[in-house]
Amino acid sequence: MLLFVAGCVSTSTCLLAQGEAVASPAVDAFSGTPRAVIISDIGNEPDDQMSLVRLLLYSNQIDLEAMIATTSTWQKTATHPETMHALIGAYGQVRQNLLLHAKGWPTAEYLDQRVHAGQAAYGMAATGSGKSTAGSTALLEAIVRSDERPLWICVWGGANTLA
């Protein structure tokens, strides 16, 4: 198997070097500002906090329609939307500086209104009739909104809000 993989890599490299590689077709013809919903088990470890900080630094290029705090395998009984609010508050402190370099940065207040909590229970047991949350409602509103742009649903944690 290793010999097969090495042969494939070698052949691919040779074809690319000879200029015979075929260009990949575009995935879609979308242009403009993408729409996104973030589903995150933020608060169980620092990775999603760091990811959200980084995402906020691109918030002038992405329409963040909802940020939903959820549970996960590592955090089964709690959600932490307050962590999202705290990071958005810090973003609000630097927004004026960001505006010196580019346009379109949403206000912290605008972003705060898009933070929601998902079900504070784990897995499929937290889905179904009567288990809607502010997070699942915000997600559904984003999905059915009349907008020709694709909606990217980014699952950084438990997906029961999506289910």
C-alpha positions in Angstrom: 0.0 0.0 0.0 2.8 2.4 0.9 4.4 1.7 -2.5 1.1 2.5 -4.2 0.7 5.8 -2.4 4.3 6.8 -3.2 3.7 5.9 -6.8 0.6 8.1 -6.9 2.3 11.0 -5.3 5.3 10.7 -7.7 3.0 10.5 -10.8 1.0 13.5 -9.6 4.2 15.5 -9.0 5.5 14.7 -12.5 2.2 15.7 -14.1 2.2 19.0 -12.3 5.8 19.6 -13.1 5.1 19.0 -16.8 2.1 21.4 -16.7 -0.4 18.7 -17.7 -2.6 19.0 -14.6 -6.2 19.9 -15.2 -7.6 22.9 -13.3 -10.4 22.0 -10.8 -13.8 23.4 -11.6 -15.3 26.0 -9.3 -17.4 24.6 -6.5 -20.1 27.3 -7.0 -20.4 30.6 -8.7 -21.1 32.5 -5.4 -19.6 35.9 -4.9 -20.2 38.4 -2.2 -20.4 38.2 1.6 -21.1 34.7 2.9 -23.7 34.0 5.5 -22.7 31.9 8.5 -24.1 30.3 11.6 -21.6 29.2 14.3 -22.6 26.3 16.6 -20.0 26.1 19.4 -19.4 24.3 22.6 -17.5 27.4 23.7 -16.4 27.4 27.3 -15.3 23.8 27.8 -11.7 24.5 26.6 -10.0 27.6 25.0 -10.1 26.4 21.4 -13.5 27.8 20.5 -12.8 31.0 22.4 -9.7 31.5 20.2 -11.6 30.6 17.1 -14.3 33.1 17.9 -11.8 35.9 18.5 -10.3 35.1 15.1 -13.7 34.9 13.4 -14.6 38.3 14.8 -11.5 39.7 13.1 -13.2 38.7 9.8 -16.7 39.9 10.8 -16.6 42.7 8.2 -16.4 40.0 5.5 -18.9 37.5 6.8 -22.6 37.9 7.7 -22.7 36.2 11.1 -26.4 35.4 11.3 -26.2 33.4 14.6 -23.7 32.3 17.1 -25.1 29.4 19.2 -23.6 28.1 22.4 -24.1 24.4 22.7 -23.2 21.3 24.6 -20.9 18.5 23.4 -19.2 15.3 24.5 -16.9 17.4 26.7 -19.6 19.7 28.1 -22.9 17.8 28.4 -25.1 19.8 30.7 -24.3 23.5 30.2 -24.0 26.1 27.4 -22.0 29.3 27.8 -23.4 32.1 25.7 -21.9 34.5 28.3 -18.4 33.6 27.0 -19.5 34.7 23.5 -20.9 37.9 24.9 -17.6 38.6 26.7 -15.5 38.1 23.6 -17.8 40.3 21.6 -17.4 42.9 24.3 -13.7 42.8 23.8 -14.1 43.1 20.1 -16.3 46.2 20.7 -13.3 47.8 22.5 -11.1 47.5 19.4 -13.8 48.1 16.7 -12.9 51.8 16.2 -9.3 50.8 15.5 -10.4 48.1 13.0 -12.5 50.8 11.2 -9.3 52.7 10.5 -8.2 49.9 8.3 -11.4 48.6 6.6 -15.1 49.2 6.4 -18.0 47.1 7.4 -17.2 46.0 10.9 -20.5 45.3 12.7 -21.1 46.8 16.1 -20.7 44.8 19.2 -24.4 45.4 19.9 -25.4 43.9 16.5 -23.2 40.8 17.2 -24.5 40.4 20.7 -28.1 40.2 19.4 -27.0 37.1 17.3 -25.8 35.1 20.3 -28.1 32.4 21.5 -28.1 29.3 23.7 -28.8 25.8 22.4 -30.3 23.0 24.5 -28.4 22.5 27.8 -28.5 18.8 27.4 -26.4 16.3 25.4 -27.0 14.4 22.2 -30.2 13.3 20.5 -32.0 13.2 23.9 -32.0 17.0 23.6 -33.8 17.0 20.2 -37.4 16.7 19.1 -40.8 18.1 19.8 -40.9 20.6 22.7 -37.1 21.0 22.9 -36.6 24.1 20.8 -34.3 26.8 22.1 -33.4 30.4 21.1 -30.5 28.8 19.3 -32.6 26.4 17.2 -35.1 29.1 16.5 -32.3 31.5 15.2 -30.9 28.7 13.1 -34.3 27.9 11.5 -34.8 31.6 10.8 -31.5 31.8 9.0 -32.3 28.7 7.0 -35.7 29.8 5.8 -34.7 33.5 5.3 -35.2 34.5 1.7 -31.5 35.0 0.6 -29.9 33.7 -2.5 -26.5 33.3 -0.8 -25.6 30.0 0.7 -25.8 29.6 4.4 -22.7 28.0 6.0 -23.4 26.2 9.2 -20.1 25.8 11.1 -20.3 23.1 13.8 -17.5 23.6 16.3 -19.2 21.6 19.0 -22.3 19.5 19.6 -24.8 19.4 16.7 -28.0 18.7 18.5 -29.2 22.3 17.9 -28.8 21.5 14.2 -30.6 18.2 14.5 
